[in-house]
Amino acid sequence: MRTVASVMLAFGCLLAATFTIFMIPTVAAASGPRVDNRERAMVRGINNQRARYGLSAVRISSRLAHAADYHSWEMLEADYFAHSSHNGESFDRRVRRFANHRTLGETLAMVGGCGRRSARKVVRMWMNSPGHRAILLSGKFRRIGLAKRTGSLNGSRACVVTADFASRK
């Protein structure tokens, strides 16, 4: 009986360790998909720019917000800044794990902090970059998931913002 209990205890520990190792990204991504006030301010800023050009507003998608939050978390956790995932996976493959849309786009930003003026600063940075501006002002996109995370990147304090855009379906 003692041997069975020992085997069951060892199996339970192994199962718990496996769960912990493989669920860390899921838990991390799930911990922050709700859009906070500064993230909403960034979406409002994007929609204000879209309105200036006669485009429809993008609507927040919780699935895209999960994708964006996961990528912001992953970049800080792995200490890198890029559209591709840490394992080399393209942004569109990563986003499609969370939400399957026909057309996708992504913008990233990194600023020193996520303070009061960060929303304006991030939207201004994107509008001043031709590639990012094209994504913000694309009529193909109707949904957005946006997430910011604060941490350390390359040894400096950073606010990392990911915005994932998608067509309606």
C-alpha positions as CSV (number, residue, x, y, z in Angstrom):
1,M,0.0,0.0,0.0
2,R,2.9,2.3,0.8
3,T,4.4,1.7,-2.6
4,V,1.1,2.6,-4.4
5,A,0.9,5.8,-2.3
6,S,4.5,6.7,-3.2
7,V,3.9,6.1,-6.9
8,M,0.7,8.1,-6.8
9,L,2.5,11.0,-5.0
10,A,5.3,10.9,-7.6
11,F,2.8,10.9,-10.5
12,G,0.9,13.8,-8.9
13,C,4.1,15.8,-8.6
14,L,5.1,15.1,-12.2
15,L,1.7,16.1,-13.4
16,A,1.8,19.3,-11.4
17,A,5.2,20.2,-12.7
18,T,4.2,19.4,-16.3
19,F,1.0,21.6,-15.9
20,T,3.1,24.4,-14.4
21,I,5.7,24.4,-17.2
22,F,3.2,24.2,-20.1
23,M,0.6,26.5,-18.7
24,I,2.7,29.5,-17.8
25,P,2.1,31.3,-21.1
26,T,-1.6,30.6,-21.0
27,V,-1.9,31.9,-17.4
28,A,0.2,34.9,-18.2
29,A,-1.9,35.7,-21.2
30,A,-5.1,35.1,-19.4
31,S,-4.2,37.4,-16.5
32,G,-4.4,40.6,-18.5
33,P,-6.8,40.6,-21.4
34,R,-9.2,43.1,-19.9
35,V,-8.5,46.5,-21.5
36,D,-7.7,49.2,-19.0
37,N,-8.2,52.9,-19.2
38,R,-4.9,53.7,-20.9
39,E,-5.4,50.9,-23.4
40,R,-8.9,52.3,-24.1
41,A,-7.4,55.7,-24.5
42,M,-5.1,54.2,-27.2
43,V,-8.0,52.7,-29.0
44,R,-9.9,56.0,-28.8
45,G,-6.8,57.7,-30.2
46,I,-6.7,55.2,-33.1
47,N,-10.4,55.7,-33.8
48,N,-10.0,59.5,-33.7
49,Q,-7.3,59.2,-36.4
50,R,-9.5,56.8,-38.4
51,A,-12.4,59.2,-38.2
52,R,-10.3,62.0,-39.5
53,Y,-9.8,59.9,-42.7
54,G,-13.5,58.8,-42.9
55,L,-12.9,55.3,-41.7
56,S,-15.1,53.2,-39.4
57,A,-14.0,52.8,-35.8
58,V,-12.3,49.5,-34.8
59,R,-14.0,47.6,-32.0
60,I,-12.2,45.8,-29.2
61,S,-12.1,42.1,-29.5
62,S,-11.4,40.1,-26.3
63,R,-9.7,37.3,-28.3
64,L,-7.4,39.8,-30.1
65,A,-6.7,41.4,-26.7
66,H,-5.6,38.0,-25.4
67,A,-3.3,37.6,-28.4
68,A,-1.8,41.1,-27.9
69,D,-1.4,40.6,-24.1
70,Y,0.4,37.3,-24.7
71,H,2.8,38.9,-27.1
72,S,3.5,41.9,-24.9
73,W,4.1,39.5,-22.0
74,E,6.3,37.2,-24.1
75,M,8.5,40.0,-25.3
76,L,9.2,41.2,-21.8
77,E,9.7,37.7,-20.4
78,A,12.1,36.7,-23.2
79,D,13.7,40.2,-23.4
80,Y,13.2,40.9,-27.1
81,F,11.2,43.3,-29.2
82,A,9.8,42.0,-32.6
83,H,6.7,41.0,-34.4
84,S,7.7,37.4,-34.6
85,S,7.3,35.2,-31.5
86,H,10.3,34.2,-29.4
87,N,10.3,30.8,-31.1
88,G,10.4,32.4,-34.6
89,E,6.7,31.9,-35.3
90,S,5.2,34.7,-37.5
91,F,2.8,37.2,-35.9
92,D,-0.2,36.0,-38.0
93,R,0.3,32.4,-36.9
94,R,0.5,33.5,-33.3
95,V,-2.6,35.7,-33.5
96,R,-4.6,33.0,-35.3
97,R,-4.1,30.7,-32.2
98,F,-6.3,33.2,-30.4
99,A,-8.7,34.4,-33.2
100,N,-9.1,33.3,-36.7
101,H,-9.6,36.2,-39.1
102,R,-8.9,36.5,-42.8
103,T,-6.8,39.7,-42.6
104,L,-4.5,40.6,-39.8
105,G,-2.1,43.4,-38.9
106,E,0.1,44.2,-35.9
107,T,1.7,47.3,-34.5
108,L,4.2,47.4,-31.6
109,A,5.4,50.3,-29.5
110,M,7.9,50.6,-26.7
111,V,8.1,53.7,-24.5
112,G,9.8,54.3,-21.2
113,G,6.6,54.0,-19.1
114,C,2.9,53.6,-19.3
115,G,2.0,56.9,-17.7
116,R,-0.7,59.4,-18.3
117,R,0.5,60.6,-21.6
118,S,1.6,57.2,-23.0
119,A,-1.6,56.7,-25.0
120,R,-1.1,59.9,-27.0
121,K,2.6,59.2,-27.4
122,V,2.1,55.7,-28.7
123,V,-0.6,56.7,-31.2
124,R,1.5,59.6,-32.4
125,M,4.5,57.3,-32.8
126,W,2.4,55.0,-35.0
127,M,1.0,57.8,-37.1
128,N,4.5,59.1,-37.7
129,S,5.7,55.7,-39.1
130,P,4.5,55.0,-42.6
131,G,4.1,51.2,-42.0
132,H,2.3,51.6,-38.7
133,R,0.1,54.4,-40.1
134,A,-1.0,52.2,-43.0
135,I,-2.2,49.6,-40.5
136,L,-4.0,52.1,-38.3
137,L,-5.7,53.6,-41.3
138,S,-6.5,50.4,-43.2
139,G,-10.2,50.1,-44.1
140,K,-9.8,46.3,-44.0
141,F,-9.6,46.3,-40.2
142,R,-12.7,46.4,-38.0
143,R,-11.4,44.7,-34.8
144,I,-8.6,45.4,-32.4
145,G,-7.0,43.8,-29.4
146,L,-4.5,46.0,-27.6
147,A,-2.4,45.3,-24.5
148,K,0.4,47.1,-22.7
149,R,2.8,45.5,-20.2
150,T,5.4,47.2,-18.1
151,G,8.7,45.5,-17.3
152,S,12.4,45.4,-18.2
153,L,13.6,45.2,-21.8
154,N,17.3,45.1,-22.5
155,G,18.0,46.2,-18.9
156,S,15.8,49.3,-19.1
157,R,12.3,50.0,-17.8
158,A,9.8,49.7,-20.7
159,C,6.2,49.9,-21.5
160,V,5.6,47.4,-24.4
161,V,2.3,47.8,-26.4
162,T,1.0,45.3,-28.9
163,A,-2.0,46.1,-31.1
164,D,-3.5,43.3,-33.2
165,F,-5.9,44.3,-35.9
166,A,-8.2,42.0,-37.8
167,S,-10.9,42.0,-40.4
168,R,-14.5,41.3,-39.3
169,K,-14.0,37.5,-40.1
